[in-house]
Amino acid sequence: MQRVTVLYPNAADTKFDFDYYLAKHVPWVAGLVGQKIEVRRGIASVSGSRAAFICVATIFIESAEQFKAVFAEHGAKILADIPNYTNSQPFVQIDEVLQG
């Protein structure tokens, strides 16, 4: 199994509009990839300080190749939507699920 993980770093000045993200961005991207997306909000670190990531999204994918094809076609529009909900620049990686 493979997944795409999107991590949004949480700096002191980070803004994140979860309402927009959950109502607009996530359903749109899920429709493009044809899979569900799990979204988590970072609330704290174990030490109690600010969470390292304000948001972590896991995109369920059929394959890395399928996702790369979708991103090649729609990536510019997906990235252009980021300023509508955050000032954080995400890290995106493709993961292999070893146990789940």
Biopython code that builds the backbone (N, CA, C, O; Angstrom):
import numpy as np
from Bio.PDB.StructureBuilder import StructureBuilder

atoms = [
    (1, "MET", "N", (0.838, -1.182, 0.000)),
    (1, "MET", "CA", (0.000, 0.000, 0.000)),
    (1, "MET", "C", (0.881, 1.242, 0.000)),
    (1, "MET", "O", (1.981, 1.252, 0.553)),
    (2, "GLN", "N", (0.371, 2.270, -0.626)),
    (2, "GLN", "CA", (1.090, 3.535, -0.649)),
    (2, "GLN", "C", (0.142, 4.660, -0.263)),
    (2, "GLN", "O", (-1.070, 4.581, -0.465)),
    (3, "ARG", "N", (0.728, 5.700, 0.292)),
    (3, "ARG", "CA", (-0.017, 6.888, 0.703)),
    (3, "ARG", "C", (0.821, 8.109, 0.357)),
    (3, "ARG", "O", (2.041, 8.025, 0.214)),
    (4, "VAL", "N", (0.145, 9.242, 0.227)),
    (4, "VAL", "CA", (0.830, 10.524, 0.119)),
    (4, "VAL", "C", (0.593, 11.245, 1.435)),
    (4, "VAL", "O", (-0.547, 11.382, 1.880)),
    (5, "THR", "N", (1.665, 11.701, 2.051)),
    (5, "THR", "CA", (1.560, 12.444, 3.299)),
    (5, "THR", "C", (1.901, 13.900, 3.020)),
    (5, "THR", "O", (2.928, 14.205, 2.414)),
    (6, "VAL", "N", (1.033, 14.788, 3.468)),
    (6, "VAL", "CA", (1.231, 16.230, 3.307)),
    (6, "VAL", "C", (1.341, 16.819, 4.711)),
    (6, "VAL", "O", (0.409, 16.717, 5.508)),
    (7, "LEU", "N", (2.480, 17.433, 5.009)),
    (7, "LEU", "CA", (2.754, 17.977, 6.336)),
    (7, "LEU", "C", (2.912, 19.485, 6.249)),
    (7, "LEU", "O", (3.746, 19.986, 5.495)),
    (8, "TYR", "N", (2.121, 20.198, 7.011)),
    (8, "TYR", "CA", (2.173, 21.666, 7.036)),
    (8, "TYR", "C", (2.875, 22.117, 8.312)),
    (8, "TYR", "O", (2.301, 21.999, 9.394)),
    (9, "PRO", "N", (4.115, 22.634, 8.216)),
    (9, "PRO", "CA", (4.850, 23.088, 9.397)),
    (9, "PRO", "C", (4.090, 24.169, 10.167)),
    (9, "PRO", "O", (3.376, 24.986, 9.587)),
    (10, "ASN", "N", (4.266, 24.147, 11.480)),
    (10, "ASN", "CA", (3.541, 25.035, 12.379)),
    (10, "ASN", "C", (4.486, 26.032, 13.040)),
    (10, "ASN", "O", (5.006, 25.766, 14.124)),
    (11, "ALA", "N", (4.713, 27.171, 12.403)),
    (11, "ALA", "CA", (5.535, 28.237, 12.977)),
    (11, "ALA", "C", (4.658, 29.144, 13.849)),
    (11, "ALA", "O", (3.434, 29.014, 13.858)),
    (12, "ALA", "N", (5.288, 30.044, 14.565)),
    (12, "ALA", "CA", (4.554, 30.938, 15.464)),
    (12, "ALA", "C", (3.522, 31.777, 14.719)),
    (12, "ALA", "O", (2.477, 32.110, 15.276)),
    (13, "ASP", "N", (3.805, 32.119, 13.469)),
    (13, "ASP", "CA", (2.890, 32.984, 12.710)),
    (13, "ASP", "C", (2.014, 32.211, 11.711)),
    (13, "ASP", "O", (1.386, 32.816, 10.842)),
    (14, "THR", "N", (1.973, 30.886, 11.834)),
    (14, "THR", "CA", (1.205, 30.076, 10.885)),
    (14, "THR", "C", (-0.289, 30.299, 11.052)),
    (14, "THR", "O", (-0.830, 30.281, 12.158)),
    (15, "LYS", "N", (-0.930, 30.509, 9.915)),
    (15, "LYS", "CA", (-2.392, 30.612, 9.875)),
    (15, "LYS", "C", (-2.896, 29.432, 9.054)),
    (15, "LYS", "O", (-2.278, 29.053, 8.058)),
    (16, "PHE", "N", (-4.027, 28.848, 9.475)),
    (16, "PHE", "CA", (-4.590, 27.707, 8.751)),
    (16, "PHE", "C", (-6.104, 27.762, 8.889)),
    (16, "PHE", "O", (-6.638, 27.716, 9.997)),
    (17, "ASP", "N", (-6.790, 27.860, 7.760)),
    (17, "ASP", "CA", (-8.246, 27.910, 7.730)),
    (17, "ASP", "C", (-8.774, 26.489, 7.493)),
    (17, "ASP", "O", (-8.954, 26.062, 6.353)),
    (18, "PHE", "N", (-9.015, 25.770, 8.593)),
    (18, "PHE", "CA", (-9.498, 24.396, 8.484)),
    (18, "PHE", "C", (-10.882, 24.327, 7.848)),
    (18, "PHE", "O", (-11.192, 23.346, 7.173)),
    (19, "ASP", "N", (-11.716, 25.334, 8.044)),
    (19, "ASP", "CA", (-13.041, 25.333, 7.422)),
    (19, "ASP", "C", (-12.916, 25.285, 5.898)),
    (19, "ASP", "O", (-13.560, 24.463, 5.246)),
    (20, "TYR", "N", (-12.092, 26.161, 5.335)),
    (20, "TYR", "CA", (-11.880, 26.162, 3.884)),
    (20, "TYR", "C", (-11.234, 24.853, 3.444)),
    (20, "TYR", "O", (-11.673, 24.232, 2.476)),
    (21, "TYR", "N", (-10.205, 24.443, 4.149)),
    (21, "TYR", "CA", (-9.458, 23.245, 3.789)),
    (21, "TYR", "C", (-10.373, 22.024, 3.720)),
    (21, "TYR", "O", (-10.322, 21.257, 2.759)),
    (22, "LEU", "N", (-11.215, 21.849, 4.751)),
    (22, "LEU", "CA", (-12.086, 20.683, 4.823)),
    (22, "LEU", "C", (-13.288, 20.773, 3.882)),
    (22, "LEU", "O", (-13.757, 19.753, 3.377)),
    (23, "ALA", "N", (-13.782, 21.974, 3.648)),
    (23, "ALA", "CA", (-14.973, 22.139, 2.800)),
    (23, "ALA", "C", (-14.643, 22.245, 1.317)),
    (23, "ALA", "O", (-15.442, 21.823, 0.480)),
    (24, "LYS", "N", (-13.492, 22.795, 0.975)),
    (24, "LYS", "CA", (-13.167, 23.070, -0.432)),
    (24, "LYS", "C", (-11.976, 22.247, -0.941)),
    (24, "LYS", "O", (-12.107, 21.453, -1.873)),
    (25, "HIS", "N", (-10.822, 22.453, -0.314)),
    (25, "HIS", "CA", (-9.593, 21.872, -0.856)),
    (25, "HIS", "C", (-9.587, 20.340, -0.802)),
    (25, "HIS", "O", (-9.337, 19.681, -1.811)),
    (26, "VAL", "N", (-9.859, 19.785, 0.365)),
    (26, "VAL", "CA", (-9.782, 18.331, 0.522)),
    (26, "VAL", "C", (-10.771, 17.597, -0.389)),
    (26, "VAL", "O", (-10.365, 16.650, -1.063)),
    (27, "PRO", "N", (-12.048, 17.988, -0.440)),
    (27, "PRO", "CA", (-12.965, 17.274, -1.353)),
    (27, "PRO", "C", (-12.543, 17.391, -2.817)),
    (27, "PRO", "O", (-12.693, 16.439, -3.583)),
    (28, "TRP", "N", (-12.022, 18.537, -3.205)),
    (28, "TRP", "CA", (-11.566, 18.739, -4.584)),
    (28, "TRP", "C", (-10.407, 17.792, -4.916)),
    (28, "TRP", "O", (-10.437, 17.108, -5.939)),
    (29, "VAL", "N", (-9.386, 17.752, -4.049)),
    (29, "VAL", "CA", (-8.237, 16.882, -4.293)),
    (29, "VAL", "C", (-8.657, 15.415, -4.222)),
    (29, "VAL", "O", (-8.204, 14.604, -5.030)),
    (30, "ALA", "N", (-9.512, 15.068, -3.267)),
    (30, "ALA", "CA", (-10.000, 13.687, -3.172)),
    (30, "ALA", "C", (-10.702, 13.274, -4.456)),
    (30, "ALA", "O", (-10.558, 12.133, -4.895)),
    (31, "GLY", "N", (-11.450, 14.170, -5.057)),
    (31, "GLY", "CA", (-12.108, 13.882, -6.322)),
    (31, "GLY", "C", (-11.124, 13.671, -7.455)),
    (31, "GLY", "O", (-11.351, 12.846, -8.340)),
    (32, "LEU", "N", (-10.030, 14.417, -7.429)),
    (32, "LEU", "CA", (-9.013, 14.262, -8.476)),
    (32, "LEU", "C", (-8.299, 12.921, -8.387)),
    (32, "LEU", "O", (-8.034, 12.285, -9.407)),
    (33, "VAL", "N", (-7.988, 12.493, -7.166)),
    (33, "VAL", "CA", (-7.261, 11.230, -7.001)),
    (33, "VAL", "C", (-8.205, 10.040, -6.848)),
    (33, "VAL", "O", (-7.777, 8.890, -6.936)),
    (34, "GLY", "N", (-9.483, 10.315, -6.622)),
    (34, "GLY", "CA", (-10.469, 9.246, -6.513)),
    (34, "GLY", "C", (-10.345, 8.425, -5.248)),
    (34, "GLY", "O", (-10.752, 7.263, -5.217)),
    (35, "GLN", "N", (-9.796, 9.010, -4.218)),
    (35, "GLN", "CA", (-9.580, 8.304, -2.956)),
    (35, "GLN", "C", (-9.900, 9.221, -1.783)),
    (35, "GLN", "O", (-10.020, 10.436, -1.941)),
    (36, "LYS", "N", (-10.035, 8.619, -0.601)),
    (36, "LYS", "CA", (-10.294, 9.429, 0.583)),
    (36, "LYS", "C", (-9.017, 10.081, 1.087)),
    (36, "LYS", "O", (-7.907, 9.659, 0.765)),
    (37, "ILE", "N", (-9.210, 11.125, 1.888)),
    (37, "ILE", "CA", (-8.093, 11.841, 2.498)),
    (37, "ILE", "C", (-8.384, 11.958, 3.993)),
    (37, "ILE", "O", (-9.453, 12.415, 4.396)),
    (38, "GLU", "N", (-7.428, 11.542, 4.796)),
    (38, "GLU", "CA", (-7.534, 11.680, 6.245)),
    (38, "GLU", "C", (-6.819, 12.965, 6.648)),
    (38, "GLU", "O", (-5.691, 13.209, 6.222)),
    (39, "VAL", "N", (-7.475, 13.787, 7.469)),
    (39, "VAL", "CA", (-6.897, 15.072, 7.890)),
    (39, "VAL", "C", (-6.790, 15.082, 9.413)),
    (39, "VAL", "O", (-7.734, 14.734, 10.122)),
    (40, "ARG", "N", (-5.610, 15.492, 9.898)),
    (40, "ARG", "CA", (-5.386, 15.606, 11.337)),
    (40, "ARG", "C", (-4.856, 17.000, 11.655)),
    (40, "ARG", "O", (-4.046, 17.558, 10.915)),
    (41, "ARG", "N", (-5.333, 17.552, 12.778)),
    (41, "ARG", "CA", (-4.862, 18.861, 13.251)),
    (41, "ARG", "C", (-3.861, 18.628, 14.375)),
    (41, "ARG", "O", (-4.155, 17.925, 15.342)),
    (42, "GLY", "N", (-2.674, 19.222, 14.244)),
    (42, "GLY", "CA", (-1.680, 19.123, 15.312)),
    (42, "GLY", "C", (-2.088, 20.016, 16.470)),
    (42, "GLY", "O", (-2.379, 21.197, 16.282)),
    (43, "ILE", "N", (-2.109, 19.450, 17.667)),
    (43, "ILE", "CA", (-2.548, 20.239, 18.829)),
    (43, "ILE", "C", (-1.438, 20.499, 19.846)),
    (43, "ILE", "O", (-1.472, 21.516, 20.540)),
    (44, "ALA", "N", (-0.466, 19.614, 19.947)),
    (44, "ALA", "CA", (0.639, 19.830, 20.889)),
    (44, "ALA", "C", (1.690, 18.759, 20.666)),
    (44, "ALA", "O", (1.419, 17.716, 20.072)),
    (45, "SER", "N", (2.888, 19.030, 21.150)),
    (45, "SER", "CA", (3.922, 17.996, 21.173)),
    (45, "SER", "C", (3.807, 17.267, 22.514)),
    (45, "SER", "O", (3.039, 17.679, 23.383)),
    (46, "VAL", "N", (4.543, 16.223, 22.675)),
    (46, "VAL", "CA", (4.507, 15.474, 23.933)),
    (46, "VAL", "C", (4.962, 16.350, 25.096)),
    (46, "VAL", "O", (4.500, 16.181, 26.224)),
    (47, "SER", "N", (5.868, 17.284, 24.819)),
    (47, "SER", "CA", (6.364, 18.173, 25.878)),
    (47, "SER", "C", (5.381, 19.290, 26.212)),
    (47, "SER", "O", (5.578, 20.031, 27.176)),
    (48, "GLY", "N", (4.317, 19.408, 25.409)),
    (48, "GLY", "CA", (3.328, 20.456, 25.644)),
    (48, "GLY", "C", (3.532, 21.688, 24.790)),
    (48, "GLY", "O", (2.687, 22.584, 24.787)),
    (49, "SER", "N", (4.632, 21.750, 24.070)),
    (49, "SER", "CA", (4.861, 22.898, 23.191)),
    (49, "SER", "C", (4.005, 22.770, 21.931)),
    (49, "SER", "O", (3.296, 21.781, 21.741)),
    (50, "ARG", "N", (4.085, 23.763, 21.100)),
    (50, "ARG", "CA", (3.333, 23.777, 19.845)),
    (50, "ARG", "C", (3.658, 22.518, 19.033)),
    (50, "ARG", "O", (4.805, 22.071, 19.004)),
    (51, "ALA", "N", (2.659, 21.961, 18.386)),
    (51, "ALA", "CA", (2.864, 20.814, 17.501)),
    (51, "ALA", "C", (3.789, 21.217, 16.357)),
    (51, "ALA", "O", (3.733, 22.355, 15.892)),
    (52, "ALA", "N", (4.623, 20.316, 15.908)),
    (52, "ALA", "CA", (5.556, 20.609, 14.810)),
    (52, "ALA", "C", (4.816, 20.879, 13.511)),
    (52, "ALA", "O", (5.284, 21.651, 12.674)),
    (53, "PHE", "N", (3.645, 20.236, 13.338)),
    (53, "PHE", "CA", (2.843, 20.406, 12.128)),
    (53, "PHE", "C", (1.435, 20.804, 12.519)),
    (53, "PHE", "O", (0.810, 20.151, 13.354)),
    (54, "ILE", "N", (0.928, 21.884, 11.911)),
    (54, "ILE", "CA", (-0.425, 22.340, 12.200)),
    (54, "ILE", "C", (-1.460, 21.412, 11.579)),
    (54, "ILE", "O", (-2.572, 21.272, 12.090)),
    (55, "CYS", "N", (-1.079, 20.777, 10.466)),
    (55, "CYS", "CA", (-1.986, 19.864, 9.778)),
    (55, "CYS", "C", (-1.165, 18.774, 9.105)),
    (55, "CYS", "O", (-0.098, 19.023, 8.545)),
    (56, "VAL", "N", (-1.698, 17.556, 9.176)),
    (56, "VAL", "CA", (-1.127, 16.420, 8.467)),
    (56, "VAL", "C", (-2.274, 15.761, 7.710)),
    (56, "VAL", "O", (-3.298, 15.408, 8.295)),
    (57, "ALA", "N", (-2.091, 15.603, 6.416)),
    (57, "ALA", "CA", (-3.107, 14.951, 5.591)),
    (57, "ALA", "C", (-2.507, 13.698, 4.975)),
    (57, "ALA", "O", (-1.369, 13.701, 4.507)),
    (58, "THR", "N", (-3.283, 12.640, 4.983)),
    (58, "THR", "CA", (-2.871, 11.393, 4.359)),
    (58, "THR", "C", (-3.823, 11.115, 3.203)),
    (58, "THR", "O", (-5.030, 10.969, 3.395)),
    (59, "ILE", "N", (-3.260, 11.045, 2.001)),
    (59, "ILE", "CA", (-4.055, 10.783, 0.803)),
    (59, "ILE", "C", (-3.875, 9.317, 0.445)),
    (59, "ILE", "O", (-2.762, 8.860, 0.182)),
    (60, "PHE", "N", (-4.970, 8.594, 0.438)),
    (60, "PHE", "CA", (-4.936, 7.188, 0.052)),
    (60, "PHE", "C", (-4.821, 7.139, -1.471)),
    (60, "PHE", "O", (-5.601, 7.783, -2.172)),
    (61, "ILE", "N", (-3.848, 6.377, -1.988)),
    (61, "ILE", "CA", (-3.624, 6.338, -3.436)),
    (61, "ILE", "C", (-3.578, 4.895, -3.922)),
    (61, "ILE", "O", (-3.269, 3.973, -3.167)),
    (62, "GLU", "N", (-3.889, 4.726, -5.187)),
    (62, "GLU", "CA", (-3.785, 3.411, -5.825)),
    (62, "GLU", "C", (-2.327, 3.051, -6.052)),
    (62, "GLU", "O", (-1.919, 1.912, -5.826)),
    (63, "SER", "N", (-1.536, 4.035, -6.505)),
    (63, "SER", "CA", (-0.114, 3.817, -6.755)),
    (63, "SER", "C", (0.578, 5.169, -6.862)),
    (63, "SER", "O", (-0.062, 6.193, -7.101)),
    (64, "ALA", "N", (1.881, 5.153, -6.682)),
    (64, "ALA", "CA", (2.661, 6.374, -6.826)),
    (64, "ALA", "C", (2.555, 6.908, -8.250)),
    (64, "ALA", "O", (2.483, 8.119, -8.459)),
    (65, "GLU", "N", (2.545, 6.016, -9.217)),
    (65, "GLU", "CA", (2.456, 6.421, -10.616)),
    (65, "GLU", "C", (1.137, 7.133, -10.903)),
    (65, "GLU", "O", (1.109, 8.154, -11.589)),
    (66, "GLN", "N", (0.049, 6.585, -10.372)),
    (66, "GLN", "CA", (-1.274, 7.195, -10.567)),
    (66, "GLN", "C", (-1.298, 8.589, -9.948)),
    (66, "GLN", "O", (-1.802, 9.529, -10.562)),
    (67, "PHE", "N", (-0.754, 8.731, -8.730)),
    (67, "PHE", "CA", (-0.736, 10.033, -8.076)),
    (67, "PHE", "C", (0.132, 11.014, -8.850)),
    (67, "PHE", "O", (-0.248, 12.169, -9.037)),
    (68, "LYS", "N", (1.290, 10.562, -9.298)),
    (68, "LYS", "CA", (2.189, 11.438, -10.058)),
    (68, "LYS", "C", (1.518, 11.920, -11.347)),
    (68, "LYS", "O", (1.726, 13.059, -11.765)),
    (69, "ALA", "N", (0.721, 11.065, -11.970)),
    (69, "ALA", "CA", (0.004, 11.470, -13.183)),
    (69, "ALA", "C", (-1.036, 12.536, -12.869)),
    (69, "ALA", "O", (-1.169, 13.512, -13.607)),
    (70, "VAL", "N", (-1.773, 12.353, -11.777)),
    (70, "VAL", "CA", (-2.759, 13.358, -11.366)),
    (70, "VAL", "C", (-2.054, 14.666, -11.036)),
    (70, "VAL", "O", (-2.516, 15.738, -11.428)),
    (71, "PHE", "N", (-0.935, 14.584, -10.314)),
    (71, "PHE", "CA", (-0.219, 15.794, -9.922)),
    (71, "PHE", "C", (0.394, 16.490, -11.135)),
    (71, "PHE", "O", (0.442, 17.719, -11.184)),
    (72, "ALA", "N", (0.858, 15.723, -12.103)),
    (72, "ALA", "CA", (1.410, 16.326, -13.320)),
    (72, "ALA", "C", (0.348, 17.153, -14.042)),
    (72, "ALA", "O", (0.646, 18.208, -14.601)),
    (73, "GLU", "N", (-0.890, 16.665, -14.023)),
    (73, "GLU", "CA", (-1.978, 17.367, -14.705)),
    (73, "GLU", "C", (-2.557, 18.510, -13.885)),
    (73, "GLU", "O", (-2.878, 19.562, -14.436)),
    (74, "HIS", "N", (-2.696, 18.319, -12.573)),
    (74, "HIS", "CA", (-3.418, 19.284, -11.739)),
    (74, "HIS", "C", (-2.564, 19.956, -10.666)),
    (74, "HIS", "O", (-3.063, 20.800, -9.921)),
    (75, "GLY", "N", (-1.290, 19.593, -10.579)),
    (75, "GLY", "CA", (-0.443, 20.082, -9.497)),
    (75, "GLY", "C", (-0.359, 21.590, -9.383)),
    (75, "GLY", "O", (-0.392, 22.124, -8.274)),
    (76, "ALA", "N", (-0.253, 22.285, -10.493)),
    (76, "ALA", "CA", (-0.142, 23.751, -10.446)),
    (76, "ALA", "C", (-1.383, 24.368, -9.809)),
    (76, "ALA", "O", (-1.272, 25.305, -9.019)),
    (77, "LYS", "N", (-2.564, 23.851, -10.148)),
    (77, "LYS", "CA", (-3.810, 24.373, -9.556)),
    (77, "LYS", "C", (-3.913, 24.015, -8.084)),
    (77, "LYS", "O", (-4.354, 24.830, -7.273)),
    (78, "ILE", "N", (-3.507, 22.794, -7.732)),
    (78, "ILE", "CA", (-3.534, 22.384, -6.326)),
    (78, "ILE", "C", (-2.634, 23.294, -5.503)),
    (78, "ILE", "O", (-3.047, 23.798, -4.458)),
    (79, "LEU", "N", (-1.421, 23.504, -5.963)),
    (79, "LEU", "CA", (-0.473, 24.362, -5.236)),
    (79, "LEU", "C", (-0.942, 25.807, -5.193)),
    (79, "LEU", "O", (-0.716, 26.497, -4.198)),
    (80, "ALA", "N", (-1.590, 26.279, -6.251)),
    (80, "ALA", "CA", (-2.082, 27.662, -6.285)),
    (80, "ALA", "C", (-3.189, 27.904, -5.275)),
    (80, "ALA", "O", (-3.444, 29.049, -4.901)),
    (81, "ASP", "N", (-3.853, 26.838, -4.825)),
    (81, "ASP", "CA", (-4.936, 26.981, -3.846)),
    (81, "ASP", "C", (-4.423, 27.104, -2.414)),
    (81, "ASP", "O", (-5.169, 27.534, -1.535)),
    (82, "ILE", "N", (-3.177, 26.741, -2.162)),
    (82, "ILE", "CA", (-2.640, 26.748, -0.800)),
    (82, "ILE", "C", (-2.800, 28.098, -0.099)),
    (82, "ILE", "O", (-3.210, 28.107, 1.062)),
    (83, "PRO", "N", (-2.502, 29.241, -0.728)),
    (83, "PRO", "CA", (-2.659, 30.518, -0.026)),
    (83, "PRO", "C", (-4.105, 30.823, 0.398)),
    (83, "PRO", "O", (-4.323, 31.707, 1.226)),
    (84, "ASN", "N", (-5.083, 30.114, -0.150)),
    (84, "ASN", "CA", (-6.474, 30.311, 0.268)),
    (84, "ASN", "C", (-6.748, 29.768, 1.661)),
    (84, "ASN", "O", (-7.752, 30.131, 2.273)),
    (85, "TYR", "N", (-5.874, 28.902, 2.176)),
    (85, "TYR", "CA", (-6.136, 28.353, 3.509)),
    (85, "TYR", "C", (-4.943, 28.394, 4.467)),
    (85, "TYR", "O", (-5.119, 28.194, 5.669)),
    (86, "THR", "N", (-3.733, 28.650, 3.958)),
    (86, "THR", "CA", (-2.605, 28.700, 4.897)),
    (86, "THR", "C", (-1.443, 29.507, 4.329)),
    (86, "THR", "O", (-1.336, 29.717, 3.121)),
    (87, "ASN", "N", (-0.585, 29.948, 5.231)),
    (87, "ASN", "CA", (0.669, 30.576, 4.843)),
    (87, "ASN", "C", (1.847, 29.618, 5.079)),
    (87, "ASN", "O", (3.006, 30.013, 4.960)),
    (88, "SER", "N", (1.546, 28.379, 5.407)),
    (88, "SER", "CA", (2.552, 27.346, 5.612)),
    (88, "SER", "C", (2.837, 26.637, 4.284)),
    (88, "SER", "O", (1.917, 26.358, 3.516)),
    (89, "GLN", "N", (4.093, 26.354, 4.022)),
    (89, "GLN", "CA", (4.475, 25.638, 2.802)),
    (89, "GLN", "C", (4.641, 24.153, 3.134)),
    (89, "GLN", "O", (5.527, 23.790, 3.908)),
    (90, "PRO", "N", (3.805, 23.302, 2.559)),
    (90, "PRO", "CA", (3.812, 21.896, 2.960)),
    (90, "PRO", "C", (4.977, 21.092, 2.398)),
    (90, "PRO", "O", (5.557, 21.412, 1.360)),
    (91, "PHE", "N", (5.287, 20.042, 3.130)),
    (91, "PHE", "CA", (6.171, 18.988, 2.659)),
    (91, "PHE", "C", (5.258, 17.883, 2.151)),
    (91, "PHE", "O", (4.267, 17.551, 2.800)),
    (92, "VAL", "N", (5.581, 17.311, 0.999)),
    (92, "VAL", "CA", (4.766, 16.241, 0.421)),
    (92, "VAL", "C", (5.684, 15.063, 0.142)),
    (92, "VAL", "O", (6.740, 15.212, -0.472)),
    (93, "GLN", "N", (5.262, 13.881, 0.606)),
    (93, "GLN", "CA", (6.056, 12.693, 0.331)),
    (93, "GLN", "C", (5.141, 11.516, 0.059)),
    (93, "GLN", "O", (4.013, 11.454, 0.549)),
    (94, "ILE", "N", (5.649, 10.583, -0.733)),
    (94, "ILE", "CA", (4.936, 9.336, -0.996)),
    (94, "ILE", "C", (5.516, 8.288, -0.060)),
    (94, "ILE", "O", (6.731, 8.105, 0.021)),
    (95, "ASP", "N", (4.622, 7.604, 0.645)),
    (95, "ASP", "CA", (5.027, 6.621, 1.644)),
    (95, "ASP", "C", (4.564, 5.226, 1.245)),
    (95, "ASP", "O", (3.561, 5.062, 0.551)),
    (96, "GLU", "N", (5.306, 4.234, 1.693)),
    (96, "GLU", "CA", (4.879, 2.848, 1.600)),
    (96, "GLU", "C", (4.429, 2.418, 2.979)),
    (96, "GLU", "O", (5.168, 2.595, 3.947)),
    (97, "VAL", "N", (3.243, 1.861, 3.094)),
    (97, "VAL", "CA", (2.724, 1.387, 4.366)),
    (97, "VAL", "C", (3.299, 0.004, 4.629)),
    (97, "VAL", "O", (3.053, -0.929, 3.864)),
    (98, "LEU", "N", (4.064, -0.131, 5.708)),
    (98, "LEU", "CA", (4.678, -1.404, 6.055)),
    (98, "LEU", "C", (3.803, -2.223, 6.999)),
    (98, "LEU", "O", (3.832, -3.453, 6.991)),
    (99, "GLN", "N", (3.021, -1.508, 7.816)),
    (99, "GLN", "CA", (2.101, -2.178, 8.738)),
    (99, "GLN", "C", (0.953, -1.229, 8.988)),
    (99, "GLN", "O", (1.156, -0.026, 9.153)),
    (100, "GLY", "N", (-0.232, -1.757, 9.015)),
    (100, "GLY", "CA", (-1.361, -0.849, 9.213)),
    (100, "GLY", "C", (-2.617, -1.546, 9.641)),
    (100, "GLY", "O", (-3.644, -0.899, 9.843)),
]
sb = StructureBuilder()
sb.init_structure("model")
sb.init_model(0)
sb.init_chain("A")
sb.init_seg("    ")
for serial, (resi, resn, name, xyz) in enumerate(atoms, 1):
    if name == "N":
        sb.init_residue(resn, " ", resi, " ")
    sb.init_atom(name, np.array(xyz, "f"), 0.0, 1.0, " ", f" {name:<3s}", serial, name[0])
structure = sb.get_structure()
